[in-house]
Amino acid sequence: MQLVFDLVERTVVVSFRDTVKMLGPFADQKAAIKAGEQHCRDHGWDDNEFGSEPISPPSLA
């Protein structure tokens, strides 16, 4: 599962396996990501299926 916020269009692109969906526009990035996460939950999309691990962004430390 991947969520990408488009700052210009103020939308979020949600992709899971072979499915891509654009949602929005939203007031801000926080609202867009929250809606994208809810969209995934509503559709039963879970990256942790089959033992996969979530990918964390690199640390800036």
C-alpha positions in Angstrom: 0.0 0.0 0.0 1.3 3.4 -0.9 -0.1 6.9 -0.2 1.3 9.9 -2.1 0.1 13.5 -1.5 0.1 15.8 -4.4 0.7 19.3 -3.0 -0.4 21.1 -6.2 -3.6 19.3 -6.7 -4.2 18.7 -3.0 -5.1 15.1 -3.7 -3.8 11.7 -2.4 -3.0 8.8 -4.7 -3.6 5.5 -3.0 -2.1 2.4 -4.6 -2.4 -1.2 -3.5 -1.2 -4.1 -5.6 -2.8 -3.5 -9.1 -5.3 -0.8 -7.9 -4.7 2.9 -8.0 -7.2 5.5 -6.8 -7.0 9.3 -6.5 -9.0 11.0 -3.7 -9.5 14.6 -3.0 -9.0 17.5 -3.0 -8.3 18.0 0.7 -7.6 21.0 2.9 -4.1 19.8 3.8 -1.8 16.8 3.7 -2.9 15.5 7.1 -6.5 15.3 6.0 -5.5 13.6 2.7 -3.4 10.9 4.3 -6.1 10.2 6.9 -8.7 9.8 4.1 -6.3 7.6 2.2 -5.7 5.3 5.2 -9.4 5.1 5.8 -10.0 4.2 2.2 -7.6 1.3 2.6 -9.2 0.1 5.8 -12.7 0.4 4.2 -11.5 -1.9 1.3 -9.7 -4.4 3.6 -6.3 -3.5 2.1 -3.6 -4.5 4.4 0.1 -4.6 3.6 0.7 -7.0 6.5 -1.0 -9.8 4.7 1.2 -12.8 4.0 3.8 -11.6 6.6 5.0 -8.5 4.8 6.5 -5.8 7.0 5.7 -2.1 6.7 8.5 0.1 5.2 9.6 2.9 7.4 11.0 6.1 5.9 14.8 6.6 6.4 15.8 8.4 9.6 17.0 12.0 9.3 19.2 11.7 12.5 
